[in-house]
Amino acid sequence: MDYETIEADAFGQSLKGMGLNLLVRDVPRQCSLLTSVFGMSCHQVTQDFAIVTYGNQVFQIHADGTYHSNPLLGLLPETPPRGAGIEIRLYDTDPDAAAAQAKSAGATILQEPTDKPHGLREAYILCENGYAWVPSRPL
């Protein structure tokens, strides 16, 4: 599927299984962080929307304003963190490299890369929209 040219209706109809959609204040800025820190690819980036790919996974980013008639918008906190309680786990991303990049991208390191008893090395990185990104690799 060509994410750069696919029309909205065809993209929507192609989605299967479980989906992830993040509401953010600034779509291009969020895409910049995802690209530089986690090596993701962002497609059809506008002020309102982007398709994001991570390996063979796909998810969406929408700007707050696109949810003007959606009941979820009224639940968003005025101040961060927005995504409290959710971890977005990235099992194919080096936590040491991501943490080093995150600092220069303006993200907050909640936990430096650490070897965990469940067999993974992980870091906790908080983006400006309050989502916890957890790059992980097997020990």
Buried (B, 14 or more C-beta within 10 A) or exposed (E): EEBEEBEEEEBEEEEEEEEEEBBBBBBBBBBBBBBBBBBBBBBEBEEEBBBBBBEEEBBBBBBBEBBEEEEEEEEEEEEBBBBEEEEBEBEEBBBBBBBBBBEEBEBBBEBEBEEEEEEBBBBBBBBBBBBBBBBBBEE
